Amino acid sequence: MEAVAFNFISFVLFLSFIILIHAQWKNKSKTSGKLPPGPWKLPIIGNLHQLSNSVLPTHRVLGELAKKYGCSQGIMRLQIGEISAVVVSSPAMAKEFLKTHDLAFATKPELVTNKIIFYNCSDIAFCPYGDYWRQMRKICVMELLNGKNVRSFSSIRHDEIHSLLAYVRSTSGHGQLVNFPERMFLLMTSIICKSAFGKVFTGREEFMEQLKEMSELLGSFDFADVFPSWRVLHGLCGGNKNRIIKAHRKVDAIIENIIKEHREKLENGRDESGGDCLIDALIRQMDSGDLRVPISHDNIKAIIIDMFAGGSETSTATTVWAMSEMMKNPRVMAKAQTEVREVFKGKETLDEKDIMEQLPYLKLVVKETLRCHPPFPVFSPRECREESIVNGYTIPLKTKVMINAWAIGRDPEYWKDPDSFIPERFEESSIDFTGNHFQYLPFGAGRRMCPGHAFGFANSMSPLAHLLFHFDWKLPNGVTVDSFDMTEKPGLSVGRNTDLCLIATPHIA
Ligand code: HEM
């Protein structure tokens, strides 16, 4: 019996192999133009073996490959199993994909993981380009992410930052360490919850836990994405899929509850939070039936995850890396601290408008942090909607395009001494993160550019200004500036490999 089963599996594997070789041959014979250059590849797996470096995170592996294989124009072709992919790692090439040919690359592929987490990719970040995406993005900008709203959330930021300061004060005096990533994530999720959902919802801790679990795999390729024609093996090789489904079930139960509470509030005309939030607005619009593309309960759930995930990990990573770089570069820390203490000398509270307008050096520190540590170093893949010629290279239909913003921000042709942390490089420079300077893309560019950039920037600047004003910071005993670990850990956004733990001493002005 066992021998029969074994023979059957061998037969199925052999058959899949033949189908795959045939599919690869067919794909090859379809494109006639000049393809971008790329490293050598193996049959069947293509370049997969070169990508699976267990030590380095993806943006560094892709950066190394592009350098090693002489893809000097900043465009490199990869074969990831059955998938044709292109990696972009120079500012000039990024401009081609994100500006000149933006429309041809404005859609996202429906990857297995994203389909599970985002209710069939009905969020904004992983949603295919089209009317639904345009409509949902517009609603989120109008109800949450525009400049006026972001400024109006300054009182939420103020309250949450003051809770953080009280916590930090409670640790000082007895040498207790402040775990920065932990505290910042708590701060950012509180800000997002109160701004977008009206209050911190029940089950936030569990939600955060599951989000961390899911974020490791978000935007990455599953076996079924890489070998779509190996259908018989999808069930056998779906290890991560089960993990994702389990985490997603828990998240789904929490979001169900959030929507239920908001619906009850709307039906009873009861309002404890002082006005409509994004969820209320989405529920009202769904019920009204006035939307051009009707939306469902699941679509609202997808947007809730998008806002929570997009808004919390990114700003957490930015503040943690900014603080890490300042600890690694005491000169920068001293300059930023002197600035904030002079501007707010004698003041009890720091006005947010003044933080944004009167701390030019801290702003440079955050900008340089976003260059050296863009929270999304490689943007989630886009998909080519029509065969295109980019700089003389043919990009076939369905090719996946990955923009390596990390490599672009370190391109030595555009950046002097690119591996050093020098905030002053942005002084007297017009380079900004508005998506018009293709050597600096922390928030992306073009149609799919981050709609939360103003919110993310304010959420990063404000806590940093307060923490530098009220406290002096020291590395834990035994850790020196030279031995301080700055390695990265991959995830939805790239954070530190080891937690940033620091000792705070209150500063008396
Ligand atoms: C420092 C903070 C942030 C950084 C560095 C950041 C960065 C990015 C990047 C690089 C992209 C992808 C661009 C592309 O694929 O071309 C993106 C997309 C997105 N971000 Fe952000 N982001 C931040 C904060 C936020 C916040 C606060 C929110 C909302 C609460 C948000 C919501 C989104 C959404 C919905 C998208 C998808 C846009 C689309 O596909 O149309 N982000 N972000």
Residues whose N, C-alpha, C, O or C-beta is under 5 A from the ligand:
A	BS01	HEM	I124 A125 M307 G310 G311 T314 S315 T318 P375 F376 F379 S380 L441 P442 F443 G444 A445 R447 R448 M449 C450 P451 G452 F455 G456 F457
